Amino acid sequence: MEKYILNETPVRTSNNFGINNVEVILDIPKYKQFENFDLYTPYFEDIDIKIDRNTPKVNSNKIGLNRKSNYNIKIVIPENMKILDYPIKLVFDFNDENEFLVENIDIILEKNSYANFEIIWKTEENECSNYNIFHNGQINTIVKENAKVNIIIANILNQNADSIYALENQIEKNAELEYTIVDLGAKTTISNYSTELIGDGSKNYLNNIYLGKEKDVIDINYNMEICGKKSEAYINVQGAIKDYTKKNFKGTIDFKQGATKSIGKENENCMILSSTAKSKSLPMLLCHEEDVEGEHGIASGKIDESKLFYIMTKGISYEEARKLIIKANFSNILRKINNEELKNIINDEIDKI
């Protein structure tokens, strides 16, 4: 067991707020192989896929935890290729023989290409949950000129898991990246999202759902740097915490010089479901350019009692009414998931929590 200080904010605020980083105690196991991985796509012959399990490389990310990867995956979507029907699906299934994973994933979309991805970290069904899981992931995405990609991440690990992951992106001229992240599992979830919108007319949409329970620690650090003209960056985060959960949200949109006529908006809404759960939020807008549009909004508090009362007048129990309100807040983000099987799994997990 060792203490780590991770996930530094790009701009520090007063230490009294206790949000510049996160201190966690991790029991990181020794390096070992992970075998329970599947990649699903009918386009194996059309896209460039390289999977390497035998040559570890340092997984260095902005979270501050550098480990050797035991899985290295590179996927390149060729120029002008558009995969519109089936998502490229990567599933990492943890069990008592595969409880340690440090993966590095490179996703590259060449010019004028289009693809959808689903990346799932989950605990194997029907397995006992008494083994510890350690996960440290890095996903690097390059979206070249006029390309478009949608990436869905689902974290549905068990309650003994530590999940630490970083997402780094580079978006070129008139390219578009949309990320939808669903964090429902793990007792420790530390995530870092960093995007450079380097091209004119580039767009980045980031959607996140999180749920905290028991003594969970959730630390979210999102940073978008807008460099190109007429570019757009959006952060939409919806969460709920209960019991003794501690949650930090840090969101930064940075208008760099040259980002004229660009738009950046961020919003976080955290529902606090117990008096012992703690929520901290730090939204930041940084600006080095004129003629830009920036907005941020943060809402944190208990569920509206008048909404609860109204729903309960329809004969619905208190717990079911709370569940309906939480799901309603999540619905706009869950609609972005077209895979009905995955959506049902996510809804079942929300019901359990």
Residue, then its C-alpha position, 0 to 999 in steps of 0.5 A: m500500500e502506498k500513497y500517491i498524489l495524482n491528477e494535478t489541475p492545469v492551473r492551481t487554485s488555493n490549497n485550502f479548497g483541496i481540489n488541485n490534485v487527489e491523494v489516494i492509497l493504492d495497492i498496485p500488484k506486480y506486473k503480469q499479463f492480461e489475457n481476457f480481451d476481445l476485439y469485435t469488428p467485421y472490418f478486420e481486413d479493411i482497417d489496420i489493427k496491431i495488438d502487442r502483448n509482449t513488448p511493454k512500453v511506459n504508459s506515461n500520462k498526465i495523471g502522473l502514474n507511469r506504468k509499463s503497459n501489458y497491452n498495446i493496441k493500435i487501430v488506424i481507420p484508412e483515409n476516406m473509409k466510413i464505418l457507419d453500421y457496426p462499432i469497433k468494440l474492445v472488451f476487457d473482462f476482468n476475473d480472478e486470473n486477469e485482475f491486472l491491466v495496464e493498456n495503451i490504445d492508439i486510435i487514428l482516423e485518417k482524413n475524411s474517415y468515420a468510425n464508432f468505438e466502444i471500449i468496455w472494462k467490466t468484471e466477468e459475470n457470475e464471478c465472486s467480487n472478492y478479488n482486487i482489480f487494478h486498471n491503468g489505461q491510456i487512450n490516444t486519439i488523433v482525428k485528422e482533417n474532416a474525419k469524425v469519430n464517436i467513442i463510448i467508454a463503459n466502466i462497470l468494474n467491481q467494488n474492489a477495483d481501482s481504475i485510473y485512465a487518461l484520454e489524450n486527443q488531437i483534433e485537426k481541421n474540420a474534424e470531430l470527436e465525441y466521447t461518452i463516458v459512463d463510470l459506474g464501477a470501481k471504488t477508486t476512479i481517477s480520470n484525465y481528459s486532455t484535448e488539443l483542438i488544433g485545426d480551424g473548425s474542429k469540434n469536441y463533445l465530452n459527455n460523462i455519467y458517474l455514480g458514487k457509492e459506499k466509500d468511493v473516490i471519484d476524481i475527474n480532470y478535464n482540459m480542452e485547449i482550443c487553438g483553431k478558429k471557429s472551433e467548438a468544445y463542450i463538456n456535459v457531466q451528470g452524476a450522483i453520489k451517496d453514502y461516503t463518496k468523495k467526488n472532485f470535478k475539475g473542468t478547464i476550457d482554454f481559449k488559446q491565441g488564434a481561437t477567434k470566434s470559437i465556442g467553449k461550454e461546460n456544465e456539471n450537475c451532481m445529485i447528492l443522495s446522502s448527508t455524508a457524501k462530499s462533492k467539490s467542483l472547479p470549473m475554469l475558463l481561460c482566455h488568451e483571445e478576443d471574440v470567443e464565447g465561453e460558458h460554465g455552470i455547476a449545480s450540486g445538491k439534493i434531489d428536488e423534494s417537490k419533484l419527489f412528492y409529485i412523482m410519489t403522488k402517482g403511487i410510486s415509492y420513494e426509492e423508485a421516484r429517486k431512481l426515476i429522477i436520476k435516470a431522467n438526468f442521465s437520459n440525454i447522455l444515455r441516448k447517445i449509446n445506440n447499442e441496446e445491449l450495452k444500454n441495458i447493462i448500464n441501466d441495470e447497473i444504475d438500478k443496482i446502485 
